[in-house]
Amino acid sequence: MKKILIAAVIAMVALSGCTSRADKAAEMAGSFLTCFFNMDYDGASAFCTDEIASMLRDTLTANEYPSEEIREKVAEASRNTEFKVLSSEVEEETGDIVVSYQVIPYGASKNAAIPHRMRIARIDGDLKIKALE
């Protein structure tokens, strides 16, 4: 009986560790997406590996808009784009956390949700987005 109780406690602790890490990753994904769609690319980059952060900064800040009016329209569309984190699961083989989410572009119907995924890994003790799929 004592061995069964110990095994059950170990299993619960192991499962709660995975759930906690997956929950943290889902929360982090939401924070990243909020920064991203608010066009706060430095803030979004803080959640990413150096490689992804560099890509975000280089690609998105290099955009030049033909006019201030167009830049404002792009910013408005980005701010009003909706997203929803759907799930987060720990992959047993890699230990990565795969977060599934959907994006509903500004002005599109709710049926126009575009599915996406991101991979989050523990790097140097911190959770970091290592891939956007």
C-alpha positions in Angstrom: 0.0 0.0 0.0 2.8 2.4 0.9 4.5 1.7 -2.5 1.3 2.5 -4.4 0.9 5.7 -2.5 4.5 6.8 -3.2 4.1 5.9 -6.9 0.9 7.9 -7.1 2.6 10.9 -5.5 5.5 10.7 -7.8 3.2 10.5 -10.8 1.2 13.5 -9.6 4.3 15.6 -9.1 5.6 14.6 -12.6 2.3 15.5 -14.3 2.0 18.7 -12.4 5.5 19.7 -13.5 4.6 19.2 -17.2 1.2 21.0 -16.8 2.9 23.9 -15.0 5.5 24.3 -17.7 2.9 24.0 -20.5 0.7 26.5 -18.8 3.7 28.9 -18.4 4.5 28.5 -22.1 0.8 29.2 -23.1 0.9 32.4 -21.0 4.2 33.4 -22.5 2.9 32.7 -26.0 -0.1 35.1 -25.3 2.3 37.8 -24.1 4.5 37.4 -27.1 1.5 37.6 -29.5 0.2 40.7 -27.7 3.5 42.5 -28.1 3.8 41.3 -31.7 0.4 42.5 -32.8 0.9 45.8 -30.9 4.0 46.1 -33.1 6.2 46.1 -30.0 8.9 44.0 -31.6 11.5 44.7 -28.9 9.0 43.4 -26.4 8.2 40.4 -28.5 11.9 39.7 -29.1 12.4 39.3 -25.3 10.4 36.0 -25.5 12.5 34.5 -28.2 15.9 32.9 -28.9 18.5 35.2 -30.2 18.0 33.9 -33.7 14.3 34.5 -33.7 14.7 37.9 -32.0 17.2 39.0 -34.5 14.9 38.0 -37.4 12.0 39.9 -35.8 14.0 43.1 -35.3 15.7 43.0 -38.7 12.7 42.0 -40.8 10.0 44.1 -39.2 11.9 47.3 -38.3 13.3 47.4 -41.8 9.8 47.9 -43.3 9.5 51.3 -44.8 6.0 52.6 -45.4 5.3 54.8 -48.4 3.4 57.3 -46.2 2.5 57.9 -42.6 -1.1 57.2 -43.5 -0.3 53.7 -44.7 1.9 53.1 -41.6 -1.1 54.0 -39.4 -3.4 51.7 -41.3 -1.0 48.8 -40.9 -0.6 49.6 -37.2 -4.4 49.7 -36.7 -4.9 46.4 -38.6 -2.2 44.8 -36.5 -3.6 46.1 -33.2 -7.0 44.8 -34.1 -5.9 41.4 -35.2 -7.2 38.8 -32.8 -5.5 35.6 -31.6 -6.4 32.8 -29.3 -4.0 30.3 -27.7 -5.7 26.9 -28.2 -3.4 24.4 -26.5 0.1 23.8 -25.2 1.7 20.3 -24.9 5.1 19.1 -23.8 6.7 16.8 -26.4 8.2 13.8 -24.6 11.0 13.2 -27.1 12.4 16.8 -27.2 11.0 18.4 -24.1 9.9 21.3 -26.2 6.5 22.8 -25.6 4.3 23.1 -28.7 1.8 25.9 -28.4 -1.1 25.9 -30.9 -2.9 29.2 -31.6 -5.1 30.8 -34.2 -5.0 34.3 -35.7 -8.0 36.1 -36.9 -6.9 39.0 -39.2 -8.5 42.4 -38.6 -11.7 42.7 -40.6 -12.0 38.9 -41.3 -14.9 36.7 -40.1 -14.3 34.4 -37.1 -14.4 31.5 -39.6 -11.3 32.9 -41.2 -9.0 31.8 -38.3 -5.5 30.9 -39.4 -3.9 28.0 -37.4 -0.3 28.4 -36.2 2.1 26.8 -33.8 5.2 27.8 -32.0 7.9 25.8 -30.3 9.2 26.8 -26.9 12.2 25.3 -25.2 14.0 25.8 -21.9 17.3 27.6 -22.9 19.7 28.6 -20.2 17.0 28.1 -17.6 14.4 30.3 -19.3 11.6 29.4 -21.7 12.2 30.9 -25.1 10.4 30.7 -28.4 12.7 28.8 -30.7 10.4 28.4 -33.8 7.3 30.0 -35.3 5.5 27.6 -37.6 
